[in-house]
Each structure stands twice: as C-alpha cells, then as structure tokens.
C-alpha cells in the first residue's frame, strides 16, 4: 500500500481505504498470480469454438466449470455459442478435452501459436484511440 500510495500521491492509510472501497464495490474482484502454463507442463493452448443447442446451454456451462483445462470461457454472439480457451499438455491431451465435449456440442478448434498480448491492466478510456485520431 505504501508503494501504491507513493505512485498515486496518497498516504498509505488513504490508499488502503480506497482499495478497500474498490474491493467492497466489486471494482477489484480479487488478486492472483499469473502462471506461465508451459512452465507447469501445459505446452499447448487452443481456442475451442463451440456450438451448443439452446436446451443444452446450462449442461455445457456446468461441464466447462468442472473442466480443469479451461482457462477462460466466453458466451459469444455469432455462429458459435461459446469460445473456450484451454491449456493442455499436448495434442493428444487436447483431443481428449475436445472428445469430452462431443456429446453436448459441435466444436471447431484453433491452436494458439503466439500471444502478443497475454494480459494488460484495464484503464478507463480517457481519449479517442490513437488510430482513430490518425485517420482525421
């Protein structure tokens, strides 16, 4: 809190109080360690695009909640119902994960080759994006 306070120009108690209020109002949802999947043996990542029939949405959501390989799952618009981000050991492991989904869904999978942006902090928009200004 002291370092954060120095960076934003507030005392440590004032910073701690602001952070507490942000936590209580669910602006800050939690804290976690960012772990490199390949360092724990999960060398392959993929995006699994999933089509689910309307009567099976809840079943699929429950299945994904119990799937340890699922890093993220997004309900989306468009042709797919969900996009699932998974981390697995290898192609055979990926095949087993996809097969475990088969009774419920249709899938289309893309292996992730590289991720130029893996995470970035959320900043409130303050101005028009640079690329939009350049077009003027």
Beta strands, then each sheet from edge to edge (+ up, - down):
strand 1: 44-52
strand 2: 70-75
strand 3: 82-88
strand 4: 105-111
sheet 1: 2+ 3- 1+ 4-
end
